[in-house]
Amino acid sequence: MSLQPIPDAHQDIGGPAQPLLLIRDLSKHFGKHPGLVRAVDGVSFAIRKGETLGIVGESGCGKSTTSRLIMGLIDPTAGEVIFDGEFVGPGGLPVAEFRRQVQMVFQDSYASLNPRLTIAESIGFAPRVHGLSREATTSRVRELLAAVGLEPDQFAQRYPHELSGGQRQRVNIARALALRPRLIILDEPVSALDKSVEAQVLNLLVDVKEQFGLSYLFISHDLNVVQYISDRVLVMYLGRVVEIGPVEELYSHPSHPYTRALLASRPSMDPDHRRTTPPLTGDPPNPINVPPGCRFHPRCAKALPSCSTAEPEMVKIGKDHHAACFLAETVKA
Ligand code: SF4
């Protein structure tokens, strides 16, 4: 295999209007009937060039499985991944090339790093494998450390256990940037951090996105974090997309009863507006026993008799705003 030096930037093939990533009917089912688990079940969405798309939902909704399917870490049961207009896979964009252009950052900053490699070795590993010279790798590592706010002289030769959780997550971000990707999938990247550190890492993500011309897929159970960082937000429930829209629109005028309940369950900072009854009742979602009809109907305060037999399609309810509920247009706040 001949190794090519890493180009400074990957080419924008289809122009700004072509989605960077298009996901079509992606599904992942585990096991067999009757114990079939529909972890992800016909999910479609696009990530536009330069945007941050947030994905929210309770645990078990399929948001993390979706990210692993996109990266090819697990094989899909069905569906297509299209990157800047090219199908990913045999006959299209090679998976290895896709994985250079799309990187991931996970929640667990420590498990993501090899404890026996110095920070410089961890960040420089992929560029070296891709044929960058030792000298060029050293200078790229120093640039990347500086870009994530870690003084190169102070941090390059340290080991992961010598760093705090926030510093390790900065190293993981530097490592994700090392091959000049165009998209970074961030799977609960700040969930393990203290609140003060969380804000610093979020601000860093905003800065590097601008500096490196990135797009983000940002997965989190934390609605406040997703609101802060996202341009658009996608809500998942039991392996399906139930609502997607621009962040201000979706947070101020949620349409799907699940989105409304999720937003209402956020802890209020105002003691005069504390809730007394929980807005989300009933059993938490279980992808083994997906209810017939609308999957949310056993927990939905607005459910009609037909909701337990027919499944709602995604409908447009505003500019760039869609929801899958029979009452979508009428219940919009
Ligand atoms: Fe509730 Fe029916 Fe809408 Fe489902 S389709 S969210 S059960 S009102």
Residues whose N, C-alpha, C, O or C-beta is under 5 A from the ligand:
A	BS01	SF4	P257 C294 F296 H297 C300 K302 A303 L304 C307 P312 A324 C325 F326 L327
